[in-house]
């Protein structure tokens, strides 16, 4: 007998997302978290477009937007000289969420996302996800409960935990370690993180300043935005949080007193503020050797640590959660073959590796322009003027690398997956540019159908979907029967919309529950049984 079907360790955004998606799929899961409640600490600050698409599929996109930054707030990024009172060296404009939504609605070539990004701080997102999870009858949340150890056998996992009731054991079919960069689960399994660790140490502080947003100099100063990079020798970086009254500051300083002084120096005019937290952190680019050990799986920071530049940390972890969830559910429901869970590490580890590369690429870009700082940059001399112009010119190119990750966000593709009908070749993996494709393993591009419905909204979250496009008369009954023979749910969508056929380029597309493409073709496949077996993990 098991206490729960899936035991999840760690209640950050990754663990909570996994619990919610599993719970909505009818899977009984228990989440244990050492902290007594979500903490008010600065960590991630943006859910990217792909993450918001996935949250939309479980009904959370709009609640997240209501909790996060107002839709009318500009998302501009600035490089400033000394402080916020002076004209910026560089202003890179980015649309507000409202503007981005309008732009996405006006475009229909597959190159955009269904949902734009959303600025939401982790300390806002975690309580929201917790409130959703605790309402699901299939989910049990146990905060104030520490994971101690685990043992596993052929039929399940036995975990020892310590909480208000003392030490006890919990029996589960599977265990998911979503317990962060210092993951006790990963350490017990003896799985190593490898790569570049401790590259540079910063301090990060969270400030409350109710008046700053309204007092930002819009005329001569930089104006409203979300990021303010100071051209100095301390890599100072001011970030507006979702409330517009909280701000985080990163800088290479020694202690809290110096951090306060750096905040005041960056603002440049007197304001009332309170420093709520201040702690050191180190830049890491690390990837776990493995994402799985038997019936134990790892996700999020437990298996990949990136530099925040590019915003790929939490977002990659949420992708892990959604990938693992449907595969666990299919297996526990009895229709998923052994290759489903076997594909988790294969698929998600390559994405973790690729996003570490994207983070490295973005951080190198930032270091390039920061390396051009010279002490005379503030001087009203020919040398100071030339230094300012050179730094701004290089930053105009290099800073964008950290703010424009469309390819990494939307264009990731699972290569050589055991549950994809992969074919040799495929589009190049690009960090910044997204080119829509229906190559097997890719995400289904977003298009608006003739009636204004987005295609993604028609794809069920349960089982597989066969798209029949452009009035095709292909007889797909053999494929439908083959998938059904494994007990897997299948929805057949017949869509005559020309736009979908034009963008997707194929008459027939078989989709997984996560909207990644298993197979595509212009006519009914000759090897229907083989496609069904691969898709369902058999």
N, C-alpha and C positions, 0 to 999 in steps of 0.2 A: 504494500500500500504506500502511496505517496501523499505527502502533505500538500504538495502543489505540483503542477506540471512543469513550470519553469520558475526557478529561483533566480532573481536578479539582484546583483550586489552593486549598489551605488545609485543614488537618486539625483544625479545631475540631469541635464537635458537628454542625454543619450539613454540612461536607464529608465527615466520616466516615459520617454517616447516609446521605448520598447514595451514597457508595461501597458501603455494605453493601446498600442496597435495590437498586441497579443490579446488584451482583454476584449477589445472590440471584435476580434476573431473568435471569441468564445473559449479562449485558452485560459485556464486558471493559472495565475502567476502571483508570486509573493516577492515584494521588493524590500530588501533590508538596507538601511542606511545608518551609518554610525552617528551622524549629526542628529540632534534632536529635532531640527527643523531646517528649511532652506536658509542659507546665510546671505546677508546683505554685503556681498563682496564683489568688486569689479572683475569680470572675466570677459566672456564674449559680449559683443554689442550689436551683432547683425545676423539675421537669418537671411541667407541668400535666396535667389529666385528659385532654385531647384528645391531647396528645403521648404520654401513656402508652397510650392506645388505639391509636395508630399504631405504637408500639414493640411492642405486643402482637401486632400482625399480622405482625411479622417475628421473633417469638419472643424478644424482648428485655425484656419487661415484668418477668418474675420475676428475671432476672439483675440488672436495674437496681435492683430492690427489695432484693435481697440485698446489693448494694454500697452502697446508700444508708442513710438514717436508719432505725433500728429502727422497726418498725411500731407499737410501743406508746408512742412518745414523743408527748407533747402538742404541738400546733401553735399554741398560744395566742399572741396578740399583746398586748403591754403598752405602755402609756404610763406611764413612771415619773417621779418628781419629781426627785430628785437622783442616786440610785444604787439598787443592787439590794437594799439592806438595808431599804428602807422600803416600806410598803404602796403598791401601784400607784395612780395616779390613775384608770387605766382598765385593765380586763382584758377582752379580747374572746376568748372561747373558740372554738377550732376543733378538730374531731375529729382524733385520730391516724389514721394510715393504716388500722390495724386497725378502729377505730371507723367510719371512713368506708366501708370495704368492707362492714361489717355493715349500715350504713344503706342503701347502694346495693342490697344484696341484698334488703332488705326492701321496697323500693319498685319498682313496675313500671308507672309511668305515662308512661315515656319522658323524664322530666324530669332524670334523672341520667345519669351516664356509666358505661360498663362498667368503667373503671379509675379509681380516685381518683388524686390527685396523689402525687408522691413527692419528698421533699426529698433531692436529691443534688447535691453540689457539682461544678462543671465539672471540677475537677482529679481527681475520681473518675470522672466519666462518660467523659471523653476516653480514658483508658487502657483502660477497659472496651470502648468502641467500637473502639478500635485493635486489641485482642486478637481481637475478632470479625472485623473486616475482614481481618486478615492471615491468617486461616484459610481464607478463600474463594479458590478457585483462579482465579477471574475477576478478583480485585482485586490490584493491585500498589501497595504503599505505599513511597514514597521520601521519608523524612524527611531533613533536612539538604540539601534540594534547593530552590533559590530560583527562582521564576518571574522571568524577565527581560523577555520581550516576546512578542508574538504577531503573526502574519499569518494572514489567512484568505482563502479563495477559495470558489468555488462548490461544491467537493467536500469541504472540510475546513479544519482549523486547524493551523498549524505554530507550535509554541511553542518558544522558546529558554529553556533552564533552565541553572542553574549548580549543580553538586554536587561530590561527591568525585571524579568523573571529569572535572571541568572543565566547560566550556561544551559543550552539545549541543542538538540539536533533537529534538522529539517531534511526530509527526504523529497527529492524532486527527480523528474525524468531527465531534465537538463538544467544546467546552470550557466548564466551569462554574467561575466565580469565586466561591469561598466563603471569601474571604481577608480578611474583617473590615472594620471601619470605614474603614481607610486603604487599602483595596483597590487594589493596583497594577494589577489587571486592569481595574477600573472606570476608573481614572485614564488608562490607556493608551487606552481607548475614548473618552475625553473626555466621560464621563457625569457630570453634576453632582449633588451632594446639595443639596437646598434645604429651608429651614424655619428652625427656631430652633436655632442652634448656640452652644455655650459659655455656656449660661444661668447656671450657677453652678458654681464649682470646689470640690471636696471633696478630702480625702485618704481613702484606703481602706487599712486595714492588716489583715493576717492575723496572728492570735496563736494560739499553742498554749498551752493552759492545761488540763492533765489533770484538775485537781481542781474546776474551776468548776462543771460541771454537777451534780455530786453535792453541792456545797456551796451551791447556790442556795437562798436562804431561802424555804421553802415556807409558813411560818406568817405572820409579819408582812410578809415580802417578797413579790415577785410570783410566785415559784415557777417551774415549768418551762414553757418555751415556745420559740418560735423567733425572735421579734422583740421587741426592747426599745427603744422610742423614748424618749429623754430629753427632758424639757421644759426646753430651754435655748435659748441664742441661737446655738448652733453646729450645729444640726440633727443632733445626735449620735444614732447609730442602731447598736445592737449586734445582730448576727445570729449565731445558732447554726448551725454547719455540720454536715454529715451524720455526722461522727465523734463529735460531742458533746464533743470535746476541742479542736477548732479553732473560732475565733470571728473574725468580721470586724467591724471598727468603721469607720463613716463619720462624719466630722466636719469642720467648717470650721476647720482649724488650719493653722499655718504650716509645721511641720516634723515630723520623726520624734520628736524629744524631746517635743514638745507632744502628739503622738499617744499616746505611752506614758503621759504624765501623764493624758490624757483617758480612756484605758482604765482606769487605776487609780481615777480619780475615778468612773467609771461603775460599776465593780464595788463599791466602797465598803468592802471588807474585804481584808486582805492575802492574796495568792495568788502562787504561783510561776508565772511565765509567760515566754514567749519571743516576741518579735515577729519573724515570719518574712519579712514584706515590708511595704512602705509606699510608696504612690505616689499622685500626684494624678490625678483624673479630672474630666471636665466633663459636665454634663448637656446632652444633645442631643435634639432632636426633628427628625429629618431624613429625607427620602425622596428616592430617586434619580429622576431624570427618566425613565429607562428601565431595564428589567430585562433587555433583550436587545439584542444587536447582531449580526445575521446568525446565525452558528453559535456565538456566545458568549452564555452566560447568566450572570446574577448572582443570588446568593441570600444570605440572612442579613444580617448587619451591613453587608455590602457595599452593600446597597440600602435598609436601614431602620435607623435608630438611635433608640432610645427611652430614656426615663428608666426605670431598673429598677422604679420603683413600678408595681405591677400584674403584674410578672413576665411580660412579653410579648416580651422580646427574643429569647432563644434559642428559645423555644417557637414564635414566628412563623417563625424561620429553619428549624426542623425541619419545619414545615408547608410551607415553600418546597421543601425537599429531597424530601419525599414526593410533592408535586405534580409537580415536574420529573422525578423518576425514572421514573414509569410512562409519561409522555409521551415521554421519550427512548427508553425501551425499546420502546414500541409503534412508534415511527418507525423505529428500527434493525431491528426484527423484520419490518418491511415492511407492517404492517396499519394503521398510523396515518397519517391524511391530514395535509396541511400545516397545518390549523387546530389540530391538537393542540398542537404546539410554539408555534403562534401564540397559543394561549390562555393560555400560562404567564404572560406579563406582564400580560395583561388581568385574569386572576383574582387573581394573588398581589399585584400592586401595589395593588389596591383594599383587600386585607386589610392590607397594610403601612400604607396611609394610615389605615385605620380603627383599627388598633391604636396608631398614633401618637396619634390622637385620644383613645383610651382611656387611654393613658399620661399624656397632658396632663390629662385629667379627674381621674385619680387623684392626680397630683402637685399639682394645684390644691387638691384636698381636703386633702392633707397640709399645704400651705402655709397654708391657712386656720386650722387649729388652732394651728400653730406661730407664726403671726403674733399670737396672743393671749398669748404669753409676755411676762411683765414681771419685772423683777428682784426684785420683792417677793413673787414666787410662793411662796418658801420661808418667808416670815415668818409668825409666829403672831399675825397681826393680822386685823381684819375685812377689810381690803383684800386681804391675801394669801389669805385663805380664799375670798373671792369670786372672785379670779383663778383659783385652783385649780379651783373648781367650774365656772366658765365654760369654762375650757380643756377640762376633762374632758367636759363636756356636748357641746361642739362636736366634740371628737375622737371621741366615741362615734358620731357621724354621719359625719364626714368621713374618718376613718382607714379605715373599712370599704371605701371606694371603691378603695383600693389592694389590699385582701385578698380582695375578692369580685368576680371578673371572669368569672363563669360564662357570661354572654352572649357576651363576646368570645372565650372559650375554645371553647365548644361551639356557639354559635349563628351563627357567621359563614356567610355565604351568598354564592355567586358570582352577581353580577348582570350580565345582558346578555352572558353568556359565549357565544362562538361555538360551543361544544360542549355547550351546555345548551339544552333546549327551554323557554326562559324565557317567562314570561307577564307581562303588566304587573301592577304592584302588588307584593304580597309583604309578609311580616311586617316590622315595624320592626326596625332593627338596634339592639339593646340591649347596653350594656356589662356590666351587672351581672346582669340576669335572663335566664335561658335558658328559652324556651318551645318545646317540641318541635314540629317541623313537618316535613312532607315536601314543602314547596314546592321546585320544581326549583332546584338549586344548593345546597341545604342538605345537611348531614350527616345520614345515616340515624340517627334516634334509637335509643338502646339500649333493648331490651326483653328480658326473660327469657321464653323459650318454655315451653310446657306441660311439657316434659321437663327443664326447668332449664337448657337450653342458651341462651346469649346469641345473639341473631340475628346480631350482628356476626361471631361466630366461624364462621358458615356461609357468609359472603360470601368467595369466593376472592380472593386478591391478584392473580390474573392475569385480564385481560379484564373482561367485563361480566357482570352478574348480573341476571336477570329474576325478581323476586319475584312469585309468584302466590299470593294470600292469600285466606283466608276461604272456601275451597271454590269459587272462581271457575271457571267452565267456558268462559271466553273463549278463542277460538281465536287464539292468538298466534303461530301458525306463520309467518305472513307477516313479522312482526317478527324472529323467530328466523332465518329464511332471509335477510332483508335484512342483518342484522348479520354473519351467516356469509359473505355474498357479498363482504364487505370483508376476509375472512380473520381477523377479530377473534374471539378466544375468547369463548364465551358459556356461562354456567351457568344453567339454569332451576331455581328452587327452588319447589316446590309446598308451601305450609305452611298447614294448616287451622287453626292456632292462632288463637283468637278475639282474644286479647290483642294480637297483632301487627296484625290488621285493625282493631281498635278504636283503637289508638294511631296507626297510620299513616293511617287514614281512606280508603284506596284499595285496590282489588283488585289493581292491577298497578303495579309500581314498577321502573324500570330504573336500575341502579346502575353507576357507574364503579368502577374498581379501588380508588379511595381512599374509597369509600362515600359519595360525593356523588351526589345524585339527578339523573339526566338528564331523566327523564320519568315522569309518573304518570297513571293513568287508571282509569276504572271498567269499561271495555270495551276490546277490541282496537282499536288505532288504525287510522284510515282511511289515514293517511299513513306507513305503516311504513317505506317506503324513505327518506323524508325524515328520520325520526327516526334511523334507522341511519346515514345519511350525516352528520348533525350530530354524533351521539355519537362516531363514529370519526374526526372531523376532516376528512371529505371534502365 
